[in-house]
Amino acid sequence: MRTDIEFHFDFGSPNAYCSHKAIPDIEKETGSQFIYFPILLGGVFKLTNNKSPMEQFADIPQKMNYMHLEMKRFIKEHSLDKFRMNPNFPVNTVQIMRGAIVANDEGYNDKYIDTVFSAMWEQGLKMDDATVIIDTLNAAGLDGAHILERTQEQGIKESLIKNTNASVDRGNFGSPTFFVGDEMFFGKDRLAAVTREITRQG
């Protein structure tokens, strides 16, 4: 029996990018499918009184150094040679996260997600600039102007808010977060535990 896993993500998280790149191997190993569930990380932080790690641990250099070490280890383990820290970080992701709602609605979810994650964490683009967003999507063969126009629809805005609220209601406080059935796992470093849980439930 195939187990479906929800991946609650925001393009603004480098750890979500790392998880995205590792997911295909887990799907192949387990025969399961990850369902990408767009949320707005800023909204999650506001609702849960949470902050990004860079804000939380800015005054704890040892913690920051360790997080950088763990990132290097993950990048090496999964051969993520294209990763680079976005020089525009932090990026306001509201438009591109609404775009993920549009992409899912119109049936080109995979291409959109790959394109935007690459733009954010491989190309280092300023993905809160409307012109950059449109140009990036157009270059991938998508209709950037159309997608950006649809992000202003009330229904699209409400869908992202609804997703974000639903994610928090299930216990989420950040991204990347995974749900295997009712079991929640937070962070890219929990992917091994996610894999074990898929096997257990399957």
Rosetta blueprint (number, residue, H / E / L):
1 M L
2 R L
3 T L
4 D E
5 I E
6 E E
7 F E
8 H E
9 F E
10 D L
11 F L
12 G L
13 S L
14 P H
15 N H
16 A H
17 Y H
18 C H
19 S H
20 H H
21 K H
22 A H
23 I H
24 P H
25 D H
26 I H
27 E H
28 K H
29 E H
30 T H
31 G L
32 S L
33 Q E
34 F E
35 I E
36 Y E
37 F E
38 P E
39 I L
40 L L
41 L H
42 G H
43 G H
44 V H
45 F H
46 K H
47 L H
48 T H
49 N L
50 N L
51 K L
52 S L
53 P H
54 M H
55 E H
56 Q H
57 F L
58 A L
59 D L
60 I L
61 P H
62 Q H
63 K H
64 M H
65 N H
66 Y H
67 M H
68 H H
69 L H
70 E H
71 M H
72 K H
73 R H
74 F H
75 I H
76 K H
77 E H
78 H L
79 S L
80 L L
81 D L
82 K L
83 F L
84 R L
85 M L
86 N L
87 P L
88 N L
89 F L
90 P L
91 V L
92 N L
93 T L
94 V H
95 Q H
96 I H
97 M H
98 R H
99 G H
100 A H
101 I H
102 V H
103 A H
104 N H
105 D H
106 E H
107 G L
108 Y L
109 N H
110 D H
111 K H
112 Y H
113 I H
114 D H
115 T H
116 V H
117 F H
118 S H
119 A H
120 M H
121 W H
122 E L
123 Q L
124 G L
125 L L
126 K L
127 M L
128 D L
129 D L
130 A H
131 T H
132 V H
133 I H
134 I H
135 D H
136 T H
137 L H
138 N H
139 A H
140 A L
141 G L
142 L L
143 D L
144 G H
145 A H
146 H H
147 I H
148 L H
149 E H
150 R H
151 T L
152 Q L
153 E L
154 Q H
155 G H
156 I H
157 K H
158 E H
159 S H
160 L H
161 I H
162 K H
163 N H
164 T H
165 N H
166 A H
167 S H
168 V H
169 D H
170 R L
171 G L
172 N L
173 F L
174 G L
175 S L
176 P L
177 T E
178 F E
179 F E
180 V E
181 G L
182 D L
183 E E
184 M E
185 F E
186 F E
187 G L
188 K H
189 D H
190 R H
191 L H
192 A H
193 A H
194 V H
195 T H
196 R H
197 E H
198 I H
199 T H
200 R H
201 Q H
202 G L
